Amino acid sequence: MALDFSPQGIHVPLVTPFAPDGGVALGPLEALAHAVLDEGAAGLVALGTTGEVAALDDGERSAVVDLCARVCRERGVPLTVGAGGSDTRSAERALAGLARWPELAAALVTVPSFTRPSPEGVVAHFTRLAAASPVPLVVYHIPYRTGRPLDAATLRALGRIPGVAGVKYAAGGIDQDTVDLLGDPPAGFAVLAGDDVFTSPLLALGAAGAVLASAHLATGRFVELADAWRAGEAGRARELGHRLARLSAAAFAEPNPAVVKGVLHAQGRIPTADVRLPLLPARPESVDAVLKELAELGA
């Protein structure tokens, strides 16, 4: 198992393609994994929201991680796997189960949802998880899903916990806490953009990278964006960032990952555009809007 992890660059949270019979289409998933890595992705994320993890059974989850772990081992890139739960004991059990994959670099763990603990409770939760986890943790901060917003001071406290490598920051916008956190993050604590539309401004403020569903569709351009901000090429980064933000807005016009899967199917990269209930397939006009943005990007 990895003893440390310093995430940076563009990581792609892979969709889970479904075959016409409703099962997981592992061959197309492997092709997708290689394709985004060929275009410069720094790593992969399995069993995230984009992968419809809540709709997969245990056997399907294991098969997805088995495949992604093998690809990442072959390609020499990090794999992060979504794990956790809404209470600490269940999250500990989920993390313990990751020990079967020695290739894993980190676990992506959401702030506990529904129970809505206090900020102090969130810190206690991650302190206990980090002490028990076989891999470093990346905190998934997405308050519009979990119901628990965290301010910059609490996120810094999380970042100082040994074994917490970073945060996927998906707060739904950019506010004073965003600016405060990126202005003074703890040493060794990577802030990764997690709201696709806000990727460029977060990179401009100092984010180390991003975890982006939209990067399935234009991986190389998002890598170019991150490289441009890192190189201080603000003009090029700003122009490309605006264009990619339009792509991301179109890709999230319906609940993720419906539109992304619709586009991948239209491109012939996955066998169906199917998502599992309660999600519904994307409308044709939503898919067409993304295809138009991709054509204008030359992607």
Buried (B, 14 or more C-beta within 10 A) or exposed (E): EBEEBBBBBBBBBBBBBBBEEEEBBBEBBBBBBEBBBEBBBBBBBBBBBBBBBEBBEEEBBBBBBBBBBBBBEEBEBBBBBBBBBBEBEEBBEBBEBBEEBEBBBBBBBBBBBEEBBEBEBBBEBBBBBBEBBBBBBBBBBBBEBBEBBBBBEBBBBBBEBEBBBBBBBBBBEBEEBBEBBBEEBBEBBBBBBBBBBBBBBBBBBBBBBBBBBBBBBBBBBBBBBBBBBBEEEEEBBBEBBEBBBBBBBBBBBBEBBBBBBBBBBBEEBBBBBBBEEEBEBBBEEBBBBBBEBBEEBEB
